[in-house]
Amino acid sequence: MSDESTMKIDAKLGLDVFKLDKEPHIVIDTEVCRTLCVDRACLYVCPASLYELDDTGRMTVNWEGCLECGTCMICCDKRALTWKYPRGPYGVQYRMS
């Protein structure tokens, strides 16, 4: 039997509940991202791995699974992201086991 101190991060994240809004709380300015961003840091720093490149090389985000940590906003030094907390009562609801 596993207690909370030994529970793996994937299992802990699996307890979270997401109440989705119709409007995204993360918006990418794809033109700024495409022309100014070189390192594509958001692909690597997002703890939920929500950022990816589509078939055309355009950055996309699956905002529905956002953990609301703000890491992407901090790492985007080209200001290609507009990020805000979801409107209440939407967003992630953390649950403890």
N, C-alpha and C positions, 0 to 999 in steps of 0.2 A: 504494500500500500504506500502511495506517495503522498507526502504532505506538501504544503505550499512552498516551502523553502527548497524542495527538490524538483518541483514542477518545471518542465521545460518551457521556454518562452513561447513556442508555438501553441502549446496547450493553454497557456495563460491568455494569449491573444484570441484564441478560439472561443473564450468565454465572453468576449466583448459583443455588444449588440450595436448595430448601426441603424439609426432611424434616418431614412433618406429624405432629403428635401428635393423638390423638383429643379431648383436652380443650384448650380455648382458653386462651391465656396472657394475653389481654386480655378483661375483662368490663366491660360498661357497666351502671351502675345507671341504667336508662332513666328512672326517676321523678325522680331528682336532676337528670339531664341535662335533662329536659323542663321541670321547674319552676324550676330555679335558673340554668341556663346561658342567657346572653343572646347572647354573641358567637360561639358554636359554633366556637371556635378550632381544634379538632381537624380540622375540614373543610379548613383551609387550611395547617396546619403539618406535617402528616404527609408526609414526602418520598415515600412510596409511594402516597399518595392512597387510603388504605384506608377512610377514614370517609365515610359518606354518609347522607342522610336517605331513609327509605323512603317509600312512598306516603302513609303516615299522618303523616309528619313526625317519626317516631321515628329516633333515631340508631342506626346499625348500623356494625359494623366487620368487615372481611374479614381477620381476624387471620392467615390462612394465608400472606399475603404480607408479613408484618411484617419490617422490616429490623432490629428490636430496638435502635433508637436511643434510645427513651424520650422522644422529643419530646412525644408526646401526653400522657404522664403529667405532664410539667413544665408544659404549657400548661393542663391541666385544674385550674384553681384551685378549682373547686367539689367536687372529689374524687369525681367520678362514675365514674372509671375505677379498676379494680383491674388492675394491670399487673405482671407478673413475667417473668423470662426463662423460655423454654420448658424443660421438663425435658430433661436430657441423654439421649440424643444428638439431640434434636429441635431444630428452628429453622432459621435461615438458615445456609448455608455459603457464605462468600464465595470466589469463584474469581478468579484473575488470568489474563489472557490472555498 
